[in-house]
Amino acid sequence: IGEKRSSAQITRHYTIDQLIGRQVLGVVNFSPRQIGPVLSEVLVLGLPDEEGAVVLIGPGHDVPLGGKLF
């Protein structure tokens, strides 16, 4: 799928260094949406913690990049 951009409010639990190389789940077949200054091409999936901050969803083991969620 290549590189995609996303505007996700995930800074409470994650720094840039923690995200580089991390596998996460996302939806890539939605139309891009302008969110502030960012054209978001991916809906990154997560769940809210007790305070409503996003906790990312990811596979429990390394999987091939670009795999389909089923």
PDB file with SEQRES, HELIX, SHEET and CRYST1 records, atoms N, CA, C and O in Angstrom:
SEQRES   1 A   70  ILE GLY GLU LYS ARG SER SER ALA GLN ILE THR ARG HIS          
SEQRES   2 A   70  TYR THR ILE ASP GLN LEU ILE GLY ARG GLN VAL LEU GLY          
SEQRES   3 A   70  VAL VAL ASN PHE SER PRO ARG GLN ILE GLY PRO VAL LEU          
SEQRES   4 A   70  SER GLU VAL LEU VAL LEU GLY LEU PRO ASP GLU GLU GLY          
SEQRES   5 A   70  ALA VAL VAL LEU ILE GLY PRO GLY HIS ASP VAL PRO LEU          
SEQRES   6 A   70  GLY GLY LYS LEU PHE                                          
HELIX    1 AA1 ILE A   16  LEU A   19  1                                   4    
SHEET    1 AA1 2 GLY A  26  VAL A  27  0                                        
SHEET    2 AA1 2 LEU A  43  VAL A  44 -1                                        
SHEET    1 AA2 2 ARG A  33  ILE A  35  0                                        
SHEET    2 AA2 2 VAL A  38  SER A  40 -1                                        
SHEET    1 AA3 2 GLY A  46  PRO A  48  0                                        
SHEET    2 AA3 2 VAL A  54  LEU A  56 -1                                        
CRYST1    1.000    1.000    1.000  90.00  90.00  90.00 P 1           1          
ATOM      1  N   ILE A   1       0.824  -1.196   0.000  1.00  0.00           N  
ATOM      2  CA  ILE A   1       0.000   0.000   0.000  1.00  0.00           C  
ATOM      3  C   ILE A   1       0.865   1.256   0.000  1.00  0.00           C  
ATOM      4  O   ILE A   1       0.380   2.341  -0.318  1.00  0.00           O  
ATOM      5  N   GLY A   2       2.109   1.120   0.345  1.00  0.00           N  
ATOM      6  CA  GLY A   2       2.997   2.280   0.386  1.00  0.00           C  
ATOM      7  C   GLY A   2       2.849   3.048   1.682  1.00  0.00           C  
ATOM      8  O   GLY A   2       2.307   2.532   2.659  1.00  0.00           O  
ATOM      9  N   GLU A   3       3.323   4.264   1.690  1.00  0.00           N  
ATOM     10  CA  GLU A   3       3.215   5.119   2.878  1.00  0.00           C  
ATOM     11  C   GLU A   3       1.930   5.919   2.812  1.00  0.00           C  
ATOM     12  O   GLU A   3       1.551   6.423   1.755  1.00  0.00           O  
ATOM     13  N   LYS A   4       1.262   6.031   3.949  1.00  0.00           N  
ATOM     14  CA  LYS A   4       0.022   6.795   4.062  1.00  0.00           C  
ATOM     15  C   LYS A   4       0.133   7.720   5.260  1.00  0.00           C  
ATOM     16  O   LYS A   4       0.910   7.459   6.180  1.00  0.00           O  
ATOM     17  N   ARG A   5      -0.635   8.793   5.255  1.00  0.00           N  
ATOM     18  CA  ARG A   5      -0.668   9.736   6.371  1.00  0.00           C  
ATOM     19  C   ARG A   5      -1.980   9.591   7.115  1.00  0.00           C  
ATOM     20  O   ARG A   5      -3.018   9.268   6.537  1.00  0.00           O  
ATOM     21  N   SER A   6      -1.906   9.840   8.414  1.00  0.00           N  
ATOM     22  CA  SER A   6      -3.105   9.784   9.239  1.00  0.00           C  
ATOM     23  C   SER A   6      -3.031  10.876  10.288  1.00  0.00           C  
ATOM     24  O   SER A   6      -1.960  11.185  10.810  1.00  0.00           O  
ATOM     25  N   SER A   7      -4.169  11.448  10.586  1.00  0.00           N  
ATOM     26  CA  SER A   7      -4.269  12.404  11.677  1.00  0.00           C  
ATOM     27  C   SER A   7      -4.976  11.689  12.818  1.00  0.00           C  
ATOM     28  O   SER A   7      -6.202  11.585  12.838  1.00  0.00           O  
ATOM     29  N   ALA A   8      -4.191  11.200  13.761  1.00  0.00           N  
ATOM     30  CA  ALA A   8      -4.750  10.444  14.881  1.00  0.00           C  
ATOM     31  C   ALA A   8      -4.287  11.087  16.184  1.00  0.00           C  
ATOM     32  O   ALA A   8      -3.108  11.411  16.332  1.00  0.00           O  
ATOM     33  N   GLN A   9      -5.192  11.270  17.110  1.00  0.00           N  
ATOM     34  CA  GLN A   9      -4.852  11.880  18.391  1.00  0.00           C  
ATOM     35  C   GLN A   9      -4.356  10.798  19.351  1.00  0.00           C  
ATOM     36  O   GLN A   9      -5.109  10.278  20.174  1.00  0.00           O  
ATOM     37  N   ILE A  10      -3.071  10.478  19.221  1.00  0.00           N  
ATOM     38  CA  ILE A  10      -2.504   9.370  19.991  1.00  0.00           C  
ATOM     39  C   ILE A  10      -1.304   9.808  20.828  1.00  0.00           C  
ATOM     40  O   ILE A  10      -0.543   8.964  21.302  1.00  0.00           O  
ATOM     41  N   THR A  11      -1.126  11.109  21.014  1.00  0.00           N  
ATOM     42  CA  THR A  11       0.098  11.588  21.667  1.00  0.00           C  
ATOM     43  C   THR A  11       0.122  11.374  23.179  1.00  0.00           C  
ATOM     44  O   THR A  11       1.183  11.512  23.787  1.00  0.00           O  
ATOM     45  N   ARG A  12      -0.987  11.049  23.799  1.00  0.00           N  
ATOM     46  CA  ARG A  12      -0.961  10.825  25.244  1.00  0.00           C  
ATOM     47  C   ARG A  12      -0.149   9.584  25.608  1.00  0.00           C  
ATOM     48  O   ARG A  12       0.570   9.582  26.607  1.00  0.00           O  
ATOM     49  N   HIS A  13      -0.262   8.536  24.803  1.00  0.00           N  
ATOM     50  CA  HIS A  13       0.410   7.280  25.125  1.00  0.00           C  
ATOM     51  C   HIS A  13       1.640   6.988  24.265  1.00  0.00           C  
ATOM     52  O   HIS A  13       2.410   6.085  24.594  1.00  0.00           O  
ATOM     53  N   TYR A  14       1.845   7.732  23.169  1.00  0.00           N  
ATOM     54  CA  TYR A  14       2.888   7.368  22.216  1.00  0.00           C  
ATOM     55  C   TYR A  14       3.728   8.567  21.798  1.00  0.00           C  
ATOM     56  O   TYR A  14       3.217   9.670  21.602  1.00  0.00           O  
ATOM     57  N   THR A  15       5.046   8.321  21.664  1.00  0.00           N  
ATOM     58  CA  THR A  15       5.945   9.309  21.075  1.00  0.00           C  
ATOM     59  C   THR A  15       6.252   8.850  19.653  1.00  0.00           C  
ATOM     60  O   THR A  15       5.945   7.718  19.280  1.00  0.00           O  
ATOM     61  N   ILE A  16       6.852   9.721  18.870  1.00  0.00           N  
ATOM     62  CA  ILE A  16       7.221   9.353  17.502  1.00  0.00           C  
ATOM     63  C   ILE A  16       8.144   8.144  17.509  1.00  0.00           C  
ATOM     64  O   ILE A  16       7.973   7.225  16.708  1.00  0.00           O  
ATOM     65  N   ASP A  17       9.130   8.140  18.419  1.00  0.00           N  
ATOM     66  CA  ASP A  17      10.068   7.013  18.483  1.00  0.00           C  
ATOM     67  C   ASP A  17       9.365   5.692  18.779  1.00  0.00           C  
ATOM     68  O   ASP A  17       9.793   4.648  18.287  1.00  0.00           O  
ATOM     69  N   GLN A  18       8.303   5.718  19.567  1.00  0.00           N  
ATOM     70  CA  GLN A  18       7.570   4.490  19.887  1.00  0.00           C  
ATOM     71  C   GLN A  18       6.731   3.999  18.712  1.00  0.00           C  
ATOM     72  O   GLN A  18       6.379   2.820  18.658  1.00  0.00           O  
ATOM     73  N   LEU A  19       6.409   4.877  17.780  1.00  0.00           N  
ATOM     74  CA  LEU A  19       5.553   4.504  16.651  1.00  0.00           C  
ATOM     75  C   LEU A  19       6.333   3.995  15.444  1.00  0.00           C  
ATOM     76  O   LEU A  19       5.800   3.219  14.651  1.00  0.00           O  
ATOM     77  N   ILE A  20       7.581   4.416  15.294  1.00  0.00           N  
ATOM     78  CA  ILE A  20       8.373   4.007  14.135  1.00  0.00           C  
ATOM     79  C   ILE A  20       8.591   2.491  14.184  1.00  0.00           C  
ATOM     80  O   ILE A  20       9.122   1.958  15.158  1.00  0.00           O  
ATOM     81  N   GLY A  21       8.176   1.818  13.123  1.00  0.00           N  
ATOM     82  CA  GLY A  21       8.328   0.376  13.019  1.00  0.00           C  
ATOM     83  C   GLY A  21       7.231  -0.426  13.705  1.00  0.00           C  
ATOM     84  O   GLY A  21       7.223  -1.654  13.614  1.00  0.00           O  
ATOM     85  N   ARG A  22       6.306   0.239  14.386  1.00  0.00           N  
ATOM     86  CA  ARG A  22       5.241  -0.465  15.100  1.00  0.00           C  
ATOM     87  C   ARG A  22       4.131  -0.856  14.119  1.00  0.00           C  
ATOM     88  O   ARG A  22       3.745  -0.059  13.264  1.00  0.00           O  
ATOM     89  N   GLN A  23       3.629  -2.062  14.243  1.00  0.00           N  
ATOM     90  CA  GLN A  23       2.503  -2.488  13.416  1.00  0.00           C  
ATOM     91  C   GLN A  23       1.201  -2.118  14.125  1.00  0.00           C  
ATOM     92  O   GLN A  23       1.019  -2.404  15.308  1.00  0.00           O  
ATOM     93  N   VAL A  24       0.305  -1.481  13.383  1.00  0.00           N  
ATOM     94  CA  VAL A  24      -1.004  -1.114  13.911  1.00  0.00           C  
ATOM     95  C   VAL A  24      -2.061  -1.527  12.902  1.00  0.00           C  
ATOM     96  O   VAL A  24      -1.745  -1.837  11.753  1.00  0.00           O  
ATOM     97  N   LEU A  25      -3.310  -1.530  13.328  1.00  0.00           N  
ATOM     98  CA  LEU A  25      -4.419  -1.841  12.425  1.00  0.00           C  
ATOM     99  C   LEU A  25      -5.039  -0.540  11.951  1.00  0.00           C  
ATOM    100  O   LEU A  25      -5.151   0.424  12.708  1.00  0.00           O  
ATOM    101  N   GLY A  26      -5.438  -0.527  10.694  1.00  0.00           N  
ATOM    102  CA  GLY A  26      -6.055   0.664  10.140  1.00  0.00           C  
ATOM    103  C   GLY A  26      -6.920   0.327   8.945  1.00  0.00           C  
ATOM    104  O   GLY A  26      -6.809  -0.748   8.356  1.00  0.00           O  
ATOM    105  N   VAL A  27      -7.782   1.264   8.600  1.00  0.00           N  
ATOM    106  CA  VAL A  27      -8.670   1.127   7.449  1.00  0.00           C  
ATOM    107  C   VAL A  27      -8.136   2.033   6.353  1.00  0.00           C  
ATOM    108  O   VAL A  27      -7.989   3.238   6.555  1.00  0.00           O  
ATOM    109  N   VAL A  28      -7.843   1.450   5.181  1.00  0.00           N  
ATOM    110  CA  VAL A  28      -7.240   2.225   4.101  1.00  0.00           C  
ATOM    111  C   VAL A  28      -8.158   2.420   2.896  1.00  0.00           C  
ATOM    112  O   VAL A  28      -7.771   3.101   1.946  1.00  0.00           O  
ATOM    113  N   ASN A  29      -9.356   1.846   2.906  1.00  0.00           N  
ATOM    114  CA  ASN A  29     -10.223   1.981   1.733  1.00  0.00           C  
ATOM    115  C   ASN A  29     -11.293   3.062   1.900  1.00  0.00           C  
ATOM    116  O   ASN A  29     -12.263   3.088   1.142  1.00  0.00           O  
ATOM    117  N   PHE A  30     -11.130   3.953   2.883  1.00  0.00           N  
ATOM    118  CA  PHE A  30     -11.993   5.132   2.994  1.00  0.00           C  
ATOM    119  C   PHE A  30     -11.422   6.244   2.120  1.00  0.00           C  
ATOM    120  O   PHE A  30     -10.231   6.246   1.810  1.00  0.00           O  
ATOM    121  N   SER A  31     -12.259   7.173   1.731  1.00  0.00           N  
ATOM    122  CA  SER A  31     -11.770   8.350   1.013  1.00  0.00           C  
ATOM    123  C   SER A  31     -10.951   9.212   1.964  1.00  0.00           C  
ATOM    124  O   SER A  31     -11.274   9.302   3.148  1.00  0.00           O  
ATOM    125  N   PRO A  32      -9.880   9.855   1.455  1.00  0.00           N  
ATOM    126  CA  PRO A  32      -9.092  10.749   2.311  1.00  0.00           C  
ATOM    127  C   PRO A  32      -9.955  11.878   2.864  1.00  0.00           C  
ATOM    128  O   PRO A  32     -10.890  12.337   2.208  1.00  0.00           O  
ATOM    129  N   ARG A  33      -9.629  12.325   4.089  1.00  0.00           N  
ATOM    130  CA  ARG A  33     -10.361  13.420   4.728  1.00  0.00           C  
ATOM    131  C   ARG A  33      -9.389  14.474   5.204  1.00  0.00           C  
ATOM    132  O   ARG A  33      -8.333  14.156   5.750  1.00  0.00           O  
ATOM    133  N   GLN A  34      -9.740  15.713   4.999  1.00  0.00           N  
ATOM    134  CA  GLN A  34      -8.918  16.825   5.482  1.00  0.00           C  
ATOM    135  C   GLN A  34      -9.218  17.027   6.959  1.00  0.00           C  
ATOM    136  O   GLN A  34     -10.347  17.355   7.325  1.00  0.00           O  
ATOM    137  N   ILE A  35      -8.216  16.834   7.810  1.00  0.00           N  
ATOM    138  CA  ILE A  35      -8.367  17.036   9.249  1.00  0.00           C  
ATOM    139  C   ILE A  35      -7.333  18.073   9.651  1.00  0.00           C  
ATOM    140  O   ILE A  35      -6.151  17.764   9.805  1.00  0.00           O  
ATOM    141  N   GLY A  36      -7.794  19.306   9.820  1.00  0.00           N  
ATOM    142  CA  GLY A  36      -6.863  20.409  10.069  1.00  0.00           C  
ATOM    143  C   GLY A  36      -5.932  20.532   8.878  1.00  0.00           C  
ATOM    144  O   GLY A  36      -6.391  20.536   7.736  1.00  0.00           O  
ATOM    145  N   PRO A  37      -4.627  20.633   9.125  1.00  0.00           N  
ATOM    146  CA  PRO A  37      -3.683  20.787   8.016  1.00  0.00           C  
ATOM    147  C   PRO A  37      -3.283  19.460   7.353  1.00  0.00           C  
ATOM    148  O   PRO A  37      -2.519  19.464   6.388  1.00  0.00           O  
ATOM    149  N   VAL A  38      -3.788  18.334   7.857  1.00  0.00           N  
ATOM    150  CA  VAL A  38      -3.362  17.016   7.373  1.00  0.00           C  
ATOM    151  C   VAL A  38      -4.453  16.371   6.518  1.00  0.00           C  
ATOM    152  O   VAL A  38      -5.621  16.350   6.906  1.00  0.00           O  
ATOM    153  N   LEU A  39      -4.063  15.844   5.349  1.00  0.00           N  
ATOM    154  CA  LEU A  39      -4.968  15.024   4.556  1.00  0.00           C  
ATOM    155  C   LEU A  39      -4.807  13.594   5.062  1.00  0.00           C  
ATOM    156  O   LEU A  39      -3.818  12.929   4.753  1.00  0.00           O  
ATOM    157  N   SER A  40      -5.771  13.126   5.831  1.00  0.00           N  
ATOM    158  CA  SER A  40      -5.693  11.813   6.473  1.00  0.00           C  
ATOM    159  C   SER A  40      -6.164  10.746   5.496  1.00  0.00           C  
ATOM    160  O   SER A  40      -7.297  10.782   5.017  1.00  0.00           O  
ATOM    161  N   GLU A  41      -5.271   9.785   5.203  1.00  0.00           N  
ATOM    162  CA  GLU A  41      -5.552   8.730   4.236  1.00  0.00           C  
ATOM    163  C   GLU A  41      -5.857   7.388   4.883  1.00  0.00           C  
ATOM    164  O   GLU A  41      -6.242   6.442   4.195  1.00  0.00           O  
ATOM    165  N   VAL A  42      -5.690   7.293   6.206  1.00  0.00           N  
ATOM    166  CA  VAL A  42      -5.853   6.036   6.930  1.00  0.00           C  
ATOM    167  C   VAL A  42      -6.603   6.303   8.224  1.00  0.00           C  
ATOM    168  O   VAL A  42      -6.324   7.283   8.915  1.00  0.00           O  
ATOM    169  N   LEU A  43      -7.545   5.444   8.552  1.00  0.00           N  
ATOM    170  CA  LEU A  43      -8.194   5.488   9.855  1.00  0.00           C  
ATOM    171  C   LEU A  43      -7.462   4.488  10.742  1.00  0.00           C  
ATOM    172  O   LEU A  43      -7.639   3.277  10.603  1.00  0.00           O  
ATOM    173  N   VAL A  44      -6.639   5.000  11.654  1.00  0.00           N  
ATOM    174  CA  VAL A  44      -5.889   4.143  12.574  1.00  0.00           C  
ATOM    175  C   VAL A  44      -6.850   3.692  13.669  1.00  0.00           C  
ATOM    176  O   VAL A  44      -7.588   4.506  14.225  1.00  0.00           O  
ATOM    177  N   LEU A  45      -6.842   2.394  13.979  1.00  0.00           N  
ATOM    178  CA  LEU A  45      -7.800   1.839  14.933  1.00  0.00           C  
ATOM    179  C   LEU A  45      -7.233   1.785  16.349  1.00  0.00           C  
ATOM    180  O   LEU A  45      -6.062   1.466  16.558  1.00  0.00           O  
ATOM    181  N   GLY A  46      -8.077   2.100  17.298  1.00  0.00           N  
ATOM    182  CA  GLY A  46      -7.688   2.053  18.699  1.00  0.00           C  
ATOM    183  C   GLY A  46      -8.917   1.974  19.578  1.00  0.00           C  
ATOM    184  O   GLY A  46     -10.052   2.035  19.106  1.00  0.00           O  
ATOM    185  N   LEU A  47      -8.666   1.838  20.852  1.00  0.00           N  
ATOM    186  CA  LEU A  47      -9.722   1.793  21.864  1.00  0.00           C  
ATOM    187  C   LEU A  47      -9.441   2.857  22.906  1.00  0.00           C  
ATOM    188  O   LEU A  47      -8.279   3.188  23.141  1.00  0.00           O  
ATOM    189  N   PRO A  48     -10.485   3.409  23.547  1.00  0.00           N  
ATOM    190  CA  PRO A  48     -10.242   4.420  24.566  1.00  0.00           C  
ATOM    191  C   PRO A  48      -9.817   3.787  25.891  1.00  0.00           C  
ATOM    192  O   PRO A  48     -10.314   2.730  26.279  1.00  0.00           O  
ATOM    193  N   ASP A  49      -8.880   4.460  26.580  1.00  0.00           N  
ATOM    194  CA  ASP A  49      -8.552   4.023  27.941  1.00  0.00           C  
ATOM    195  C   ASP A  49      -9.582   4.615  28.896  1.00  0.00           C  
ATOM    196  O   ASP A  49     -10.595   5.157  28.455  1.00  0.00           O  
ATOM    197  N   GLU A  50      -9.332   4.515  30.202  1.00  0.00           N  
ATOM    198  CA  GLU A  50     -10.297   4.994  31.206  1.00  0.00           C  
ATOM    199  C   GLU A  50     -10.582   6.494  31.083  1.00  0.00           C  
ATOM    200  O   GLU A  50     -11.649   6.965  31.479  1.00  0.00           O  
ATOM    201  N   GLU A  51      -9.618   7.240  30.531  1.00  0.00           N  
ATOM    202  CA  GLU A  51      -9.779   8.696  30.399  1.00  0.00           C  
ATOM    203  C   GLU A  51     -10.152   9.118  28.980  1.00  0.00           C  
ATOM    204  O   GLU A  51     -10.258  10.312  28.699  1.00  0.00           O  
ATOM    205  N   GLY A  52     -10.350   8.162  28.094  1.00  0.00           N  
ATOM    206  CA  GLY A  52     -10.748   8.465  26.719  1.00  0.00           C  
ATOM    207  C   GLY A  52      -9.594   8.636  25.753  1.00  0.00           C  
ATOM    208  O   GLY A  52      -9.825   8.918  24.577  1.00  0.00           O  
ATOM    209  N   ALA A  53      -8.352   8.474  26.210  1.00  0.00           N  
ATOM    210  CA  ALA A  53      -7.198   8.581  25.315  1.00  0.00           C  
ATOM    211  C   ALA A  53      -7.072   7.297  24.488  1.00  0.00           C  
ATOM    212  O   ALA A  53      -7.420   6.211  24.950  1.00  0.00           O  
ATOM    213  N   VAL A  54      -6.576   7.442  23.272  1.00  0.00           N  
ATOM    214  CA  VAL A  54      -6.507   6.313  22.340  1.00  0.00           C  
ATOM    215  C   VAL A  54      -5.362   5.358  22.685  1.00  0.00           C  
ATOM    216  O   VAL A  54      -4.224   5.776  22.898  1.00  0.00           O  
ATOM    217  N   VAL A  55      -5.695   4.065  22.733  1.00  0.00           N  
ATOM    218  CA  VAL A  55      -4.721   2.983  22.842  1.00  0.00           C  
ATOM    219  C   VAL A  55      -4.793   2.217  21.528  1.00  0.00           C  
ATOM    220  O   VAL A  55      -5.838   1.662  21.189  1.00  0.00           O  
ATOM    221  N   LEU A  56      -3.696   2.183  20.791  1.00  0.00           N  
ATOM    222  CA  LEU A  56      -3.689   1.573  19.465  1.00  0.00           C  
ATOM    223  C   LEU A  56      -3.931   0.068  19.517  1.00  0.00           C  
ATOM    224  O   LEU A  56      -3.554  -0.608  20.474  1.00  0.00           O  
ATOM    225  N   ILE A  57      -4.566  -0.436  18.467  1.00  0.00           N  
ATOM    226  CA  ILE A  57      -4.776  -1.868  18.294  1.00  0.00           C  
ATOM    227  C   ILE A  57      -3.709  -2.365  17.317  1.00  0.00           C  
ATOM    228  O   ILE A  57      -3.478  -1.745  16.279  1.00  0.00           O  
ATOM    229  N   GLY A  58      -3.069  -3.471  17.647  1.00  0.00           N  
ATOM    230  CA  GLY A  58      -2.060  -4.052  16.764  1.00  0.00           C  
ATOM    231  C   GLY A  58      -2.017  -5.549  16.936  1.00  0.00           C  
ATOM    232  O   GLY A  58      -2.561  -6.091  17.898  1.00  0.00           O  
ATOM    233  N   PRO A  59      -1.360  -6.225  15.989  1.00  0.00           N  
ATOM    234  CA  PRO A  59      -1.261  -7.682  16.094  1.00  0.00           C  
ATOM    235  C   PRO A  59      -0.378  -8.085  17.267  1.00  0.00           C  
ATOM    236  O   PRO A  59       0.513  -7.336  17.669  1.00  0.00           O  
ATOM    237  N   GLY A  60      -0.627  -9.260  17.809  1.00  0.00           N  
ATOM    238  CA  GLY A  60       0.167  -9.768  18.914  1.00  0.00           C  
ATOM    239  C   GLY A  60       1.491 -10.377  18.472  1.00  0.00           C  
ATOM    240  O   GLY A  60       2.373 -10.610  19.299  1.00  0.00           O  
ATOM    241  N   HIS A  61       1.636 -10.637  17.175  1.00  0.00           N  
ATOM    242  CA  HIS A  61       2.860 -11.178  16.589  1.00  0.00           C  
ATOM    243  C   HIS A  61       3.134 -10.394  15.305  1.00  0.00           C  
ATOM    244  O   HIS A  61       2.212  -9.809  14.737  1.00  0.00           O  
ATOM    245  N   ASP A  62       4.381 -10.374  14.841  1.00  0.00           N  
ATOM    246  CA  ASP A  62       4.674  -9.731  13.577  1.00  0.00           C  
ATOM    247  C   ASP A  62       3.925 -10.449  12.453  1.00  0.00           C  
ATOM    248  O   ASP A  62       3.881 -11.678  12.398  1.00  0.00           O  
ATOM    249  N   VAL A  63       3.348  -9.664  11.577  1.00  0.00           N  
ATOM    250  CA  VAL A  63       2.621 -10.188  10.425  1.00  0.00           C  
ATOM    251  C   VAL A  63       3.098  -9.427   9.178  1.00  0.00           C  
ATOM    252  O   VAL A  63       3.659  -8.339   9.307  1.00  0.00           O  
ATOM    253  N   PRO A  64       2.886  -9.977   7.980  1.00  0.00           N  
ATOM    254  CA  PRO A  64       3.278  -9.261   6.772  1.00  0.00           C  
ATOM    255  C   PRO A  64       2.559  -7.917   6.669  1.00  0.00           C  
ATOM    256  O   PRO A  64       1.367  -7.821   6.963  1.00  0.00           O  
ATOM    257  N   LEU A  65       3.282  -6.887   6.255  1.00  0.00           N  
ATOM    258  CA  LEU A  65       2.679  -5.565   6.106  1.00  0.00           C  
ATOM    259  C   LEU A  65       1.597  -5.590   5.033  1.00  0.00           C  
ATOM    260  O   LEU A  65       1.743  -6.260   4.011  1.00  0.00           O  
ATOM    261  N   GLY A  66       0.517  -4.859   5.269  1.00  0.00           N  
ATOM    262  CA  GLY A  66      -0.549  -4.737   4.287  1.00  0.00           C  
ATOM    263  C   GLY A  66      -1.554  -5.871   4.313  1.00  0.00           C  
ATOM    264  O   GLY A  66      -2.403  -5.957   3.426  1.00  0.00           O  
ATOM    265  N   GLY A  67      -1.482  -6.738   5.301  1.00  0.00           N  
ATOM    266  CA  GLY A  67      -2.424  -7.851   5.383  1.00  0.00           C  
ATOM    267  C   GLY A  67      -3.840  -7.369   5.647  1.00  0.00           C  
ATOM    268  O   GLY A  67      -4.040  -6.294   6.213  1.00  0.00           O  
ATOM    269  N   LYS A  68      -4.808  -8.154   5.243  1.00  0.00           N  
ATOM    270  CA  LYS A  68      -6.215  -7.804   5.449  1.00  0.00           C  
ATOM    271  C   LYS A  68      -6.698  -8.306   6.783  1.00  0.00           C  
ATOM    272  O   LYS A  68      -6.372  -9.420   7.193  1.00  0.00           O  
ATOM    273  N   LEU A  69      -7.474  -7.491   7.462  1.00  0.00           N  
ATOM    274  CA  LEU A  69      -8.079  -7.840   8.736  1.00  0.00           C  
ATOM    275  C   LEU A  69      -9.362  -8.623   8.458  1.00  0.00           C  
ATOM    276  O   LEU A  69     -10.204  -8.191   7.671  1.00  0.00           O  
ATOM    277  N   PHE A  70      -9.500  -9.770   9.105  1.00  0.00           N  
ATOM    278  CA  PHE A  70     -10.739 -10.547   8.947  1.00  0.00           C  
ATOM    279  C   PHE A  70     -11.087 -11.210  10.252  1.00  0.00           C  
ATOM    280  O   PHE A  70     -12.094 -11.912  10.338  1.00  0.00           O  
TER     281      PHE A  70                                                      
END                                                                             
